[in-house]
Amino acid sequence: MKRERSVRYEICVICGKEWNVPKDLRLPPSGYICPHCSSKERSRDRGGAT
């Protein structure tokens, strides 16, 4: 994968995939959770499909 110099990359703690994120994003101590995994977590919390 070609990396952009002006972008910051983080690894999702759930799926392990690499995502580009805003440079000023403040991460919680538990680590970065990507939009895909956080969407699945919200759906599960509301009683939706996994």
N, C-alpha and C positions, 0 to 999 in steps of 0.2 A: 504494500500500500504506500503510495506517495504521500508524504507528510507536508502539510503547509507550515511555514514558519510562523505565521501570524495567528495560528490557532492552537489552543491547548487541548490535549487529549487526556481522557480519563477512562479507566476500565470499570465497567459495571460490576458491582460486587455479587450480583445474582447470576447474570448470564455469561459474564466474562468477556463480552465484546467491547471493542474500543470505540469510543464516541468522541466527536469533537464538541467542546463545550466553550462557553464564553470565558475569556481570560479572568474576568472579575467574579466568577461564580464561587460562592463560599460553600465548601463541602462540609457536611456533618462528619463527626468523628467516625461514624459507621461506614463512610465511604459513599461513592457515587452510585446512584440507581438510575438507569437509563429510562427514557420515556416509555419504551415498550414494557419493561418490567414494572414500572410504577403504575402504568395503566392496568396491567393484569392484577396487581395488588389491590388497587382501588375497586376493581370489579369484584374480586373475591371478597373484600370487606363488605361490599353492599349485597352480597349473596348471589352474585352473578356467576356466569360460567368461568371456568379457569382458563 
